[in-house]
Amino acid sequence: MNSETKLIKNKLGLLKLAEELGNVSQACKYLGYSRDTFYR
């Protein structure tokens, strides 16, 4: 698995968590991402 694949999997995990929680801010805080990164 290359680094690009890992990055994509991490971002998909963030999207799925945000969907499950119904809260982007909470998902970003839990996984250590900024909201700016999420929306980019």
C-alpha distance matrix in Angstrom:
0.0 3.8 6.8 8.2 6.2 7.0 10.4 11.1 10.6 12.9 15.3 15.6 16.4 19.0 20.5 20.8 22.4 24.8 25.8 26.4 28.4 30.1 29.9 27.6 29.1 28.6 24.9 24.3 26.4 24.7 21.1 22.5 22.1 25.2 26.7 26.6 22.8 22.9 25.3 23.6
3.8 0.0 3.8 5.5 5.5 6.5 8.9 10.3 11.0 12.7 14.7 15.7 16.9 18.9 20.5 21.4 23.0 24.9 26.2 27.3 29.0 30.4 29.8 27.1 28.5 28.4 24.8 23.6 25.8 24.6 20.9 21.6 20.9 23.6 25.3 24.8 21.0 21.5 23.8 21.6
6.8 3.8 0.0 3.8 5.4 5.1 6.2 8.7 9.9 10.6 12.5 14.3 15.4 16.7 18.6 20.0 21.2 22.8 24.6 25.8 27.1 28.4 27.5 24.5 25.6 25.7 22.3 20.7 22.8 21.9 18.1 18.4 17.6 20.2 22.1 21.4 17.7 18.6 20.9 18.7
8.2 5.5 3.8 0.0 3.8 5.4 5.1 6.3 8.7 10.0 10.7 12.4 14.3 15.5 16.7 18.4 20.1 21.3 22.7 24.5 25.9 26.8 26.0 23.0 24.5 25.0 21.5 20.0 22.6 22.0 18.3 18.7 17.2 19.4 20.7 19.8 16.1 16.7 18.6 16.2
6.2 5.5 5.4 3.8 0.0 3.8 5.4 5.1 6.2 8.7 10.0 10.6 12.3 14.4 15.4 16.4 18.4 20.1 21.1 22.5 24.3 25.4 25.2 22.5 24.3 24.4 20.7 19.8 22.5 21.4 17.8 18.9 17.8 20.4 21.4 21.1 17.4 17.2 19.4 17.6
7.0 6.5 5.1 5.4 3.8 0.0 3.8 5.4 5.1 6.2 8.7 9.9 10.6 12.5 14.4 15.3 16.5 18.5 20.1 21.0 22.5 24.0 23.4 20.9 22.2 22.0 18.3 17.4 19.7 18.3 14.7 15.8 15.2 18.2 19.7 19.8 16.1 16.0 18.8 17.4
10.4 8.9 6.2 5.1 5.4 3.8 0.0 3.8 5.5 5.2 6.3 8.7 9.9 10.7 12.5 14.3 15.5 16.7 18.6 20.1 21.2 22.3 21.4 18.4 19.7 20.0 16.5 15.0 17.6 16.9 13.2 13.9 12.5 15.1 16.5 16.2 12.4 12.7 15.3 13.7
11.1 10.3 8.7 6.3 5.1 5.4 3.8 0.0 3.8 5.4 5.2 6.1 8.6 9.9 10.6 12.2 14.2 15.4 16.5 18.3 20.0 20.8 20.4 17.6 19.6 19.9 16.3 15.5 18.5 17.8 14.3 15.6 13.9 16.2 16.8 16.7 13.0 12.4 14.5 13.2
10.6 11.0 9.9 8.7 6.2 5.1 5.5 3.8 0.0 3.8 5.5 5.1 6.1 8.7 9.9 10.4 12.2 14.2 15.3 16.3 18.2 19.6 19.5 17.2 19.2 18.9 15.1 14.9 17.7 16.2 12.9 15.0 14.0 16.9 17.6 18.3 14.8 13.6 16.2 15.6
12.9 12.7 10.6 10.0 8.7 6.2 5.2 5.4 3.8 0.0 3.8 5.5 5.1 6.3 8.8 9.9 10.6 12.4 14.3 15.3 16.5 18.0 17.3 14.8 16.2 15.9 12.2 11.6 14.1 12.8 9.3 11.2 10.4 13.5 14.6 15.6 12.1 11.2 14.3 14.1
15.3 14.7 12.5 10.7 10.0 8.7 6.3 5.2 5.5 3.8 0.0 3.8 5.3 5.0 6.3 8.7 9.9 10.6 12.4 14.3 15.4 16.1 15.4 12.6 14.5 14.8 11.2 10.4 13.7 13.2 10.1 11.6 9.6 12.0 12.3 12.9 9.6 8.1 10.9 10.7
15.6 15.7 14.3 12.4 10.6 9.9 8.7 6.1 5.1 5.5 3.8 0.0 3.8 5.4 5.0 6.1 8.5 9.8 10.5 12.3 14.2 15.0 15.1 13.0 15.6 15.6 11.9 12.3 15.5 14.4 11.9 14.2 12.6 15.0 14.6 15.7 12.7 10.4 12.7 13.1
16.4 16.9 15.4 14.3 12.3 10.6 9.9 8.6 6.1 5.1 5.3 3.8 0.0 3.8 5.4 5.1 6.1 8.5 9.8 10.5 12.1 13.8 13.8 12.2 14.3 13.5 9.7 10.6 13.3 11.5 9.2 12.2 11.6 14.4 14.5 16.3 13.6 11.2 14.2 15.1
19.0 18.9 16.7 15.5 14.4 12.5 10.7 9.9 8.7 6.3 5.0 5.4 3.8 0.0 3.8 5.5 5.2 6.1 8.6 9.9 10.5 11.7 11.0 8.7 10.7 10.4 6.6 7.1 10.3 9.3 7.2 9.8 8.5 11.0 10.8 12.9 10.5 7.9 11.1 12.5
20.5 20.5 18.6 16.7 15.4 14.4 12.5 10.6 9.9 8.8 6.3 5.0 5.4 3.8 0.0 3.8 5.5 5.2 6.2 8.7 10.0 10.2 10.3 8.3 11.4 11.6 8.3 9.3 12.8 12.3 10.8 13.1 11.3 12.9 11.6 13.4 11.4 8.1 10.1 12.0
20.8 21.4 20.0 18.4 16.4 15.3 14.3 12.2 10.4 9.9 8.7 6.1 5.1 5.5 3.8 0.0 3.8 5.5 5.1 6.2 8.6 9.7 10.8 10.1 13.2 12.4 9.1 11.3 14.2 12.7 11.7 14.8 13.8 15.8 14.7 16.9 15.0 11.7 13.9 15.8
22.4 23.0 21.2 20.1 18.4 16.5 15.5 14.2 12.2 10.6 9.9 8.5 6.1 5.2 5.5 3.8 0.0 3.8 5.3 5.0 6.0 8.2 8.6 8.3 10.7 9.1 5.9 8.9 11.1 9.3 9.2 12.4 12.1 14.2 13.4 16.3 14.7 11.6 14.2 16.5
24.8 24.9 22.8 21.3 20.1 18.5 16.7 15.4 14.2 12.4 10.6 9.8 8.5 6.1 5.2 5.5 3.8 0.0 3.8 5.5 5.2 5.6 5.5 4.9 8.0 7.5 5.1 7.8 10.5 10.0 10.2 12.7 11.6 12.7 11.0 13.9 13.1 9.7 11.7 14.5
25.8 26.2 24.6 22.7 21.1 20.1 18.6 16.5 15.3 14.3 12.4 10.5 9.8 8.6 6.2 5.1 5.3 3.8 0.0 3.8 5.6 5.0 7.2 7.8 11.2 10.7 8.8 11.5 14.2 13.5 13.7 16.4 15.2 16.2 14.2 16.8 16.0 12.3 13.6 16.4
26.4 27.3 25.8 24.5 22.5 21.0 20.1 18.3 16.3 15.3 14.3 12.3 10.5 9.9 8.7 6.2 5.0 5.5 3.8 0.0 3.8 5.5 8.1 9.7 12.5 10.8 9.1 12.6 14.4 12.9 13.7 16.9 16.5 18.0 16.4 19.5 18.6 15.1 16.8 19.7
28.4 29.0 27.1 25.9 24.3 22.5 21.2 20.0 18.2 16.5 15.4 14.2 12.1 10.5 10.0 8.6 6.0 5.2 5.6 3.8 0.0 3.8 5.2 7.7 9.7 7.6 7.1 10.8 12.0 10.9 12.6 15.3 15.2 16.3 14.7 18.1 17.8 14.5 16.4 19.5
30.1 30.4 28.4 26.8 25.4 24.0 22.3 20.8 19.6 18.0 16.1 15.0 13.8 11.7 10.2 9.7 8.2 5.6 5.0 5.5 3.8 0.0 3.8 6.7 9.3 8.7 8.7 11.7 13.4 13.2 14.7 17.0 16.1 16.4 14.0 17.2 17.4 13.9 14.9 18.3
29.9 29.8 27.5 26.0 25.2 23.4 21.4 20.4 19.5 17.3 15.4 15.1 13.8 11.0 10.3 10.8 8.6 5.5 7.2 8.1 5.2 3.8 0.0 3.8 5.6 5.5 6.4 8.8 10.2 10.9 12.6 14.2 13.3 13.2 10.9 14.3 14.9 11.8 13.0 16.5
27.6 27.1 24.5 23.0 22.5 20.9 18.4 17.6 17.2 14.8 12.6 13.0 12.2 8.7 8.3 10.1 8.3 4.9 7.8 9.7 7.7 6.7 3.8 0.0 3.8 5.5 5.2 6.1 8.6 9.9 10.7 11.8 10.2 9.8 7.3 10.6 11.1 8.0 9.4 12.9
29.1 28.5 25.6 24.5 24.3 22.2 19.7 19.6 19.2 16.2 14.5 15.6 14.3 10.7 11.4 13.2 10.7 8.0 11.2 12.5 9.7 9.3 5.6 3.8 0.0 3.8 5.5 5.2 6.1 8.6 10.1 10.3 9.2 8.3 6.4 10.2 11.2 9.2 10.9 14.1
28.6 28.4 25.7 25.0 24.4 22.0 20.0 19.9 18.9 15.9 14.8 15.6 13.5 10.4 11.6 12.4 9.1 7.5 10.7 10.8 7.6 8.7 5.5 5.5 3.8 0.0 3.8 5.5 5.2 6.1 8.7 9.8 10.0 10.3 9.5 13.3 13.7 11.5 13.9 16.9
24.9 24.8 22.3 21.5 20.7 18.3 16.5 16.3 15.1 12.2 11.2 11.9 9.7 6.6 8.3 9.1 5.9 5.1 8.8 9.1 7.1 8.7 6.4 5.2 5.5 3.8 0.0 3.8 5.5 5.1 6.3 8.4 8.2 9.7 9.1 12.6 12.0 9.5 12.4 15.0
24.3 23.6 20.7 20.0 19.8 17.4 15.0 15.5 14.9 11.6 10.4 12.3 10.6 7.1 9.3 11.3 8.9 7.8 11.5 12.6 10.8 11.7 8.8 6.1 5.2 5.5 3.8 0.0 3.8 5.5 5.3 5.7 4.7 5.9 6.2 9.5 8.8 7.3 10.5 12.7
26.4 25.8 22.8 22.6 22.5 19.7 17.6 18.5 17.7 14.1 13.7 15.5 13.3 10.3 12.8 14.2 11.1 10.5 14.2 14.4 12.0 13.4 10.2 8.6 6.1 5.2 5.5 3.8 0.0 3.8 5.6 5.1 6.2 7.2 8.4 11.8 11.6 10.8 13.8 15.9
24.7 24.6 21.9 22.0 21.4 18.3 16.9 17.8 16.2 12.8 13.2 14.4 11.5 9.3 12.3 12.7 9.3 10.0 13.5 12.9 10.9 13.2 10.9 9.9 8.6 6.1 5.1 5.5 3.8 0.0 3.8 5.7 7.9 10.2 11.4 14.7 13.8 12.6 15.9 17.9
21.1 20.9 18.1 18.3 17.8 14.7 13.2 14.3 12.9 9.3 10.1 11.9 9.2 7.2 10.8 11.7 9.2 10.2 13.7 13.7 12.6 14.7 12.6 10.7 10.1 8.7 6.3 5.3 5.6 3.8 0.0 3.8 5.8 9.1 10.9 13.5 11.7 10.9 14.6 15.9
22.5 21.6 18.4 18.7 18.9 15.8 13.9 15.6 15.0 11.2 11.6 14.2 12.2 9.8 13.1 14.8 12.4 12.7 16.4 16.9 15.3 17.0 14.2 11.8 10.3 9.8 8.4 5.7 5.1 5.7 3.8 0.0 3.8 6.8 9.6 11.8 10.3 10.6 14.2 15.1
22.1 20.9 17.6 17.2 17.8 15.2 12.5 13.9 14.0 10.4 9.6 12.6 11.6 8.5 11.3 13.8 12.1 11.6 15.2 16.5 15.2 16.1 13.3 10.2 9.2 10.0 8.2 4.7 6.2 7.9 5.8 3.8 0.0 3.8 6.5 8.2 6.5 7.1 10.5 11.3
25.2 23.6 20.2 19.4 20.4 18.2 15.1 16.2 16.9 13.5 12.0 15.0 14.4 11.0 12.9 15.8 14.2 12.7 16.2 18.0 16.3 16.4 13.2 9.8 8.3 10.3 9.7 5.9 7.2 10.2 9.1 6.8 3.8 0.0 3.8 5.3 5.3 6.5 9.0 10.0
26.7 25.3 22.1 20.7 21.4 19.7 16.5 16.8 17.6 14.6 12.3 14.6 14.5 10.8 11.6 14.7 13.4 11.0 14.2 16.4 14.7 14.0 10.9 7.3 6.4 9.5 9.1 6.2 8.4 11.4 10.9 9.6 6.5 3.8 0.0 3.8 5.4 4.9 6.3 8.6
26.6 24.8 21.4 19.8 21.1 19.8 16.2 16.7 18.3 15.6 12.9 15.7 16.3 12.9 13.4 16.9 16.3 13.9 16.8 19.5 18.1 17.2 14.3 10.6 10.2 13.3 12.6 9.5 11.8 14.7 13.5 11.8 8.2 5.3 3.8 0.0 3.8 5.4 5.3 6.2
22.8 21.0 17.7 16.1 17.4 16.1 12.4 13.0 14.8 12.1 9.6 12.7 13.6 10.5 11.4 15.0 14.7 13.1 16.0 18.6 17.8 17.4 14.9 11.1 11.2 13.7 12.0 8.8 11.6 13.8 11.7 10.3 6.5 5.3 5.4 3.8 0.0 3.8 5.5 5.1
22.9 21.5 18.6 16.7 17.2 16.0 12.7 12.4 13.6 11.2 8.1 10.4 11.2 7.9 8.1 11.7 11.6 9.7 12.3 15.1 14.5 13.9 11.8 8.0 9.2 11.5 9.5 7.3 10.8 12.6 10.9 10.6 7.1 6.5 4.9 5.4 3.8 0.0 3.8 5.5
25.3 23.8 20.9 18.6 19.4 18.8 15.3 14.5 16.2 14.3 10.9 12.7 14.2 11.1 10.1 13.9 14.2 11.7 13.6 16.8 16.4 14.9 13.0 9.4 10.9 13.9 12.4 10.5 13.8 15.9 14.6 14.2 10.5 9.0 6.3 5.3 5.5 3.8 0.0 3.8
23.6 21.6 18.7 16.2 17.6 17.4 13.7 13.2 15.6 14.1 10.7 13.1 15.1 12.5 12.0 15.8 16.5 14.5 16.4 19.7 19.5 18.3 16.5 12.9 14.1 16.9 15.0 12.7 15.9 17.9 15.9 15.1 11.3 10.0 8.6 6.2 5.1 5.5 3.8 0.0
